[in-house]
Amino acid sequence: MDSASVAAAPAVEHRVAFHGSGGEYFGIWIVNLVLTILTLGIYSAWAKVRRLKYFYGQTELAGARFDYHGNPRAILVGRLIGLLLFAAYTVATELVSWWTPVVLVLLAVVLPWLLRNAIRFQLHNSSYRGIRFAFDGRRAPAYVVFLLHPLLMLVTFYLTAPLFHQRVKRYQLGNARFGATAVQFHAGVGQFYRAYVPVMLLMLGLFVIVIGTIGAAVSGVEPGAEPDPRVIGGAALTSVLVIFGGLLVIGPIWLVRTQNLIWNHTSLGEHRFVSTLRVWPLLWIQLSNLVGIMLTFGLFMPWAAVRMARYRAQNVRLIAAGEIDAFVAGTGAEVTAAGEETAEIFDFDIGL
């Protein structure tokens, strides 16, 4: 089917569905937890594969489900490398101060490369209807995105965080493909700033409240006098509660605004995505999940993960420009003829 015929075909809407259950996932989760503890963390790589295979396998689009093919040994190697880098940084900063610049340069050289390979690994090991996703991003842009932009955020006091987020998604999604069909990402920097502005204002308000609370407690102390521990302790507790409560509200607002922006400006060939997440339902799920986890001393976590996955999945739709079966068959045949590139072995979690 050529692009002209696909474009002329009527649009068909396909909703994403998630079929997992908390009770079913609990069996996987508890085994993963116990084995990870017993093996001092080594089993965590296998636990991740089991977790992702479950969540991918329970996610359905147009009558077919996704699959995950990650090799736990490759994940373990990537995590060991990350652990070695962290250990080197800790030793450099705590014990051998003269070595700190050397380690920082090493991290600057290695981290963008690892993050690029992480995206490749995650996409290459994800499939739909037997067809793998892939990532074609080059190394040089990875250093701009994952090294220069974080440095720019630091010198601008995070005012360029929306720019960084947009550049990450442009690099991640703009270089992805499903079979032979490229993914396009259309959201610009200005749209990310519009999504971030309310969140930034709320964060600023939270900062002002905390500073005001601490300032009010300190201002009541006479010059040269010892501050009342009860007053200082009360101000500190109030500040912690304000920060915790504020982030509980700000987090869902940020997630809804950014995820809707990202999905609504992502397309796969002639097909586009629509996301309809809303703040209040997401806030309710997050708060009730938190209460459930606290009341059950963490045992509610599998149900919490499933509830969140179901809500996020059911609010994403694919608007297909024609029959999805013909599209999948076409893009699968093209990539089989071209051959698939083997992904790198390193894996660090990077979520969409």
N, C-alpha and C positions, 0 to 999 in steps of 0.2 A: 504494500500500500504506500503510495507516494505522499509527500507532504501536502499536495494540493487536495487530494481526496480526503486526507485526514482532517484538514482545516474545514472542508465543506461539510463534513459529517456533523450531525447534531451532537451537542454536548451531552454527556452522560455523567450523572453525579454518583460517586461511590463513597459511602461513609466508611471510615475506619471503625472497626469494632474490636473490643478486647474481651476475651472469654475467660480469663483467669479468675481464680477464686482464692480468697485468703487462706482457707483451710487447706487447699491443695498446695499452695506455695509454702505454707508453714512447714510441711514435711521436708521440702528442699532446703528451706532456710535454716531449720534447726540442725539438720545434718551438716550443712556447710559451716555453721557456727561452731559446732562441737569439733569437727575435724580440723578446722582452722586453728582452734585453741590447742588441740592435742599435738599438732604439727608445728607449733610456734609460728604460725602464719604462712607456712609453705603451701598449704592446701588452698589458700585464698585465691590462687590463680585458677585452680579447678572449680572452686566455688563460683568465681565470676562467670566462667563458661556455662555452668549449670544454670545460674541465675539468668543470664542473657538468653540462653536457649529456651528457657521457659517463657520469658516475657516476649521474645520474638515469636515463638511458636503459638502464643495465645493472641497475637495481633493479626487481624484479618482485614484484607482489602480486596474487594471485588471477588469474593469467594475463594481466595487463596491466602495462605499464611506465610509469614516471613520465617527465615531460619538464620541461625548463627553458627559459624564454622570455626571459631577461634581455637587455636592450639594452646592449651594451658601451659605447655613448656615454654612456648615463645613469650607468653605473658609473664611467666615467672622470670625469664631472663631479663625482660624489660624492667621488671620491678627490682630485681637485684642491681641492675645498673643504676636505677634511680636511688636505691638505698646507698650504694657506694658514693654517688655524687653528694648525697645529703651528709654522709659521714665525713667525706673530705671537707665539705664546707664547715661542718661543726668543729672538726679538729683545727682547721685553719683559723677560725674566729676565736676559739676558746684557748687553744694551746700554743699554736705557732702563728703569731700575728703577722710575721713577715711573709707568710705563705698565702695570706688572704687575697692579695691582688692576683696571684697566679691562679687560684681556684676560681675567682670571679671571672677571669678571662676564659678559663676552661668551661665554666658553666655557660657563658655567653656564646661560646662556639658550639657547644653540644646541645643545649636545650632546644633551640629552634629546629635543629635536625631531628631530635627525638620527637618533638611535637608533630612535625610533618609526617614522620613515619607512623606515629600513633594514628593519625587520621587515615592514612593509607591502610593500616592494619584493620581498623574498625570497619571501613567501607568494604575492603576486599573480602572480609569474612562475614558480610551480611548479604543475604540473597532473598529474592522473591520469585516464586515460580521456577526455581532452579537457576536463575540468572543472577550473577554476582554484581554488586556495586563495585566501583573503582574510583581511584583518585589520581589525577594527573598533575597535581600542583608541583611546580619546580622548587628547588632548594633556595635560590636567591630571594624570591619574594617571602619565603618563610622567615628569613632573618629580618626583613623589614617589618613584617607583621608581629612576630613574637619577640623581637629584641628592641628595635627602635621605637615602636609605639608604646610599649610599657615604660621605657625610659622617658618618653615624652609625657606620659601620664604623671610620672613622678615630679617632673619639673613644672608642670602646670597644675599641681594639686588636684589631679584626677578630673580636671575640666575636659580633658580629651578622652574620657572613658567611652562616650558614645562613638567617637571616631574609631577607637581601638576595637570596640565590639563590631562595628560595621566592617572594618577591614578583616577581622577574623572570619566573619561569616561569608564575606565576599571571597576570601581565599579558600575557605573550607567547602562551601557549596558551589562556588563558581568553577571549581576544578573537579567536581564530582560528576560521575555518570552512572547510569543504570544500563548495563550492557554496552551498547554502542550509542545510546542516547544521552546527550549532555544535560546536566542540570544548569539552569540559569537562575541567578540571584539578582533582583532588580532594585532592592532598597538602597537609597542613597544616604549620605551622611546626615543631611538635614532631617530626614525622616527618623533617624535614630535619635537625634537631639530632641525632636518633638516628643518621642516616646520617653526619653529620659528626664525631661524638664520637671514634670510633676514629682518624680521620684527624687530628683536632686533637691527640690524645694522642701519636700517632706524630710529628707535627711538633714537639711540645713535647720529646719525647725526643731528636729530632734536634738541636734547639737546645741542649739540655743537654749533649749529647756534644760539640758544636762549642765551646761555651763552656768546657767542662772541658778540652778539648784545648789551647785557646789559654791558658787559665789555668795549666795545668801547665807549659807552655813558659815563660810569663812569671814564674811563681813561683820558678823556679830561678835567676833573675838576681839577683846581689847588688845591694843598694842602691847607686846611683851608678855601677854598672858597665855597660858596653855589652853588650847582649844578643848572644849568639852567633848570627850570621846563619843558620848551618846549622840550629840548633834552631828558630828562628822560621820559617825556610823550610819545615822539615819539618812543623811544626805547621800552617802555612798550607796546605801540600799535602794533609796528612791531612784537614783540615777541608773542603777542596774535594771530595776523594774521598768523604767521608762524606755531604756534602750531595748530591752527584750521585747516589751509589748509593742514598741514602735516598729521593730524589725519584723515582728509577726504580721503586721499590717502592710508594711512597705514591701516585703518580699513578694506576696501575691500580686500586688499592683505592678511591680517590676516584671514579674514573670508573664503576666497576662499581656502587658503592653509590648514586650519584646518578642514573645513567642507568636502573637498574632501578626506582628509586623514581619517577622521572618518568614512564616509560612505563607502569608498573603502575598509575598513578593518573591516566592520561589516557584519555578515551573520546571517541568520535565518534558523537553521537546515542546509539543503543542498543548500539553496538558498542564493545568495549574492546580495549586492547592488553596484551600480556604480554611482558616482557623477562627473559631468563635469562642475562645475561652472568655470567661467573665470573672470579675474580681470576687464577688460575694460568694458564689458556689466554691471557688477555689479556697477562699479564706475559711469557709466553714469546714471544708475537708481538712485543711491544714490544722485548724484549731481542734477539731474533734479527734484527729489522728494523734495530736500531741497529748490530749487528755487520756486517750486510750492507751498510749504507750506508757505514760506516767502511772496510770492505775494498775497496769499489768506488769510493771517493772521491765518493760521492753518487749514482752511477748506479743504485743499487738502489732509489732513492726511489719510482719508480712501482710496483714490486712491493710495497714496504712499504705504500703507500697502498691498493692493491687488497686485500692480505691483511687489513688492518685493517677496510676497508669490508665485506669478505665476512663476517668474524667478527661484526661488529656487526649486519649485516643478518640473518644466519641465526639470530640469537638474539632476533629480534622477531617476534611473531605477532599477527595480528588475530583476535579471537574475535568473529565476526559473528553478530548475532542474526537469522539468516535468510539469504536469498540476497543476495549482494553485488551481483549484476547488477541486481536490482530496486531496491535502495537507491541505487546510482549513477544509474540512470535517473531515479528520483524526485527526487533532490536536484539533478541537472543541469537537469531541466525547470523546477524552482522558481526557480533562480538565473537562468536564461535569461529567464524572464518578468519577474523583478524588475529585471534589468539589472545590469551589473558596473560598479563604480567604478574609475576609472583610478588606478593607484598613483602615488605621488610618485617623483621621479627619483633620489633619493639612495640609495646602497647602501654599507653597511659590513657585513662578515661578522659574523653572530650565529648560532652553532650551537645546535642543540637539545641 
